[in-house]
Amino acid sequence: MDIRIRHSVREDCPRLLELVRELAEFERAPAEVTVTPEHFEASGFGDRPVWWGLSATTADAAGERIVGFALYYIRFSTWKGQSMYLEDILVTQSMRGHGIGGLLFEELIREARRKKLERIVWQVLEWNEDAMRFYRKYAPSFDAEWVNCSIRL
């Protein structure tokens, strides 16, 4: 299978949002996806983008198809400086088990190094054992001390 990892482009946004919805279904929170397609696209490809993405694609006679993605942004810590924050990484259910997640994660690492970032940080649901098993290959530190907080405005 020919898998290609490339930077996401504006035209990918509809498919990326489909995958975001697939991820939300998997995470048992489909109603939480409230971003509009216009806001999603403008936030990644407008005058002042706040996120960047990598798209994993396959190609056949019908053309290129996005089968996975990783979306990240730059986070700033007053203690550590800038780091890459991995918001989402997903390989569509039917394409799992082909090493696509690893290809995406390895490209994220290369991208962070190109940007001179020293850390990649992310969150994982405590019940998502498959994801934790995947991440353990990269020897991350899991931090159970911090509690996620948010407010709705």
C-alpha angles and dihedrals in degrees: 000000000000110000121181126192115204139158111277117251132204092262089061093064099093091051092043089055090051088055091046088056090048089053091049090052090051091048090051094243109099094147090059093073100094101145112121120231089242094053092044092052096043091049091056102032108020128102093289110028116200098184137042130195147200120215124206110210141184125196134210137152089295091056138250119341127192109228100169144004145191121210122195144165137191116267125194125216120191086215102043107019122224124000137167112257112206104212097178140356119181140164113196112255096249092054100048118119096042097097094256094129090054091050090051093047093048090051089050089055091050091047091051090050091049088053090049091242118152100200142041115200131186144151130245129191111252092232095051098097093165091058092046091051089051093049094046088071087071095050097237125176112244112213115203093170099079124076120210114239134185141159129210115229 
